[in-house]
């Protein structure tokens, strides 16, 4: 249907998996080999969707934790200026990415607006490739967010705010957990994980105080194939792709 | 846990919000400036008008003073007095005096006050009964009722050796 508004498109980018969801059109799924560069992957997306001929798009890009892992860091007392906090976050992001400290400039880092000591980091090269691809062919990128950050917007997390959250994606596992002092712990592991492995990772991050209180954690699973019905308590994007582990 | 809010793209809404705020602030400053400028112009114009009015009023006051109180200028006062005297009608007095009906009595004194407009006549009469006759004659001559009124009659007391005692009568009249 013709409309003056540009078309809203959801894109999920992960290692070895690309999902594109356009309104009124079935999900387009692409499993590129892990060795294919991101530029070529996105070019194939363009060709498959005939983007050169299409109307303007607004892109909402979600990144897998393998491309954009969480960075948790302890903030020294008295540090409040944005630039200083960002520098500390970058120094920690280098460790998460296993890079030498002098390559900190090759990372794009964004701070969380709601939690102190939490950030997300991605490679500058990846960021540049995605931003350039998005602005080609009359496109505009409105959001570029890690999927685990979007997943915390689920209603089920808002209800039980003291619990930890685990997001299980096909290529990575992310765990966010509040510790006894109220600071947020965050960690991600690459590769596919099973249910038992996820639970053991969660248990590892749970400290003694929380174990004593028997608090439950939410484990959200992001599926490649959409289900028939959306999970009502789930995250606001990719609503048909979520399920929860008991 | 509060939802994590991380986005690598700055929302475009903020640009719009800042631009709108800037425009609004600019509009407010411009409006205020224009208004202040207008008020200043108005105030300057009013000040000018007020000064002109005051000058005019002072001028008028000075003129009025010089017209109402001419005694400040003795020459002008004299002139005005002479002018007023020339406006008076003396013929009414002389008509009354020169009427033939008064041939029997003798006029002793005639005095006139030009400022109050009053005249005074003094006659010597043969007897007191003649006074009524004289009053009527004076009023007829000046063609006006009650123009002349008898002020007093007085007997001169003893007459001279030749004749009987005489009576002196005084009449007062209004000239205009």
Interface residues (C-beta under 8 A of the other chain):
Chain A: X108 X110 X111 X112 X113 X114 X115 X118 X119 X120 X122 X127 X141 X142 X143 X144 X145 X146 X148 X149 X152 X153 X157 X158 X161 X162 X163 X164 X165 X176 X178 X184
Chain B: X1 X2 X3 X4 X5 X6 X7 X8 X9 X11 X12
